[in-house]
Amino acid sequence: MSDGFSQSWVERVHDVIVRDDLSAVDGAWIVICTDPVTGFTSYSGPYAGGPAALAAIDWELGHQEAWPVEERLRFTPARLGGPQALGQVADPGSGGAAGAAR
């Protein structure tokens, strides 16, 4: 295997990984909110990217600083996929057939 081939292969793998990571960050995201006292769960969004969802969480957490720790709402950011994308959102590299079979 020549250095040119292995470098080219490494660059292609790198490009695929970076492209997938960027699409994950830039895609639609939601925030899952759970009340630890009642167990009630709600969702907000979609947000125009992961950073926007994290900013919303940060804003909400700032408003809860005076609350007792055990009563503070729990927030989780999550990628929002299309209606037929179950499984592919969790594993974007799974391909169409695996996602369609679920």
Secondary structure as the mmCIF struct_conf table of DSSP 4:
data_model
#
loop_
_struct_conf.conf_type_id
_struct_conf.id
_struct_conf.beg_label_comp_id
_struct_conf.beg_label_asym_id
_struct_conf.beg_label_seq_id
_struct_conf.end_label_comp_id
_struct_conf.end_label_asym_id
_struct_conf.end_label_seq_id
HELX_RH_AL_P HELX_RH_AL_P1 ASP A 3 ASP A 26
BEND BEND1 GLY A 27 GLY A 27
STRN STRN1 TRP A 29 THR A 34
TURN_TY1_P TURN_TY1_P1 PRO A 36 THR A 38
STRN STRN2 THR A 41 TYR A 47
BEND BEND2 ALA A 48 GLY A 49
HELX_RH_AL_P HELX_RH_AL_P2 GLY A 50 HIS A 63
TURN_TY1_P TURN_TY1_P2 GLN A 64 ALA A 66
BEND BEND3 TRP A 67 TRP A 67
HELX_RH_3T_P HELX_RH_3T_P1 VAL A 69 GLU A 71
BEND BEND4 ARG A 72 ARG A 72
HELX_LH_PP_P HELX_LH_PP_P1 LEU A 73 LEU A 73
STRN STRN3 ARG A 74 ARG A 79
TURN_TY1_P TURN_TY1_P3 PRO A 83 GLN A 84
TURN_TY1_P TURN_TY1_P4 LEU A 86 ALA A 90
HELX_RH_3T_P HELX_RH_3T_P2 PRO A 92 SER A 94
HELX_RH_AL_P HELX_RH_AL_P3 GLY A 95 ALA A 101
#
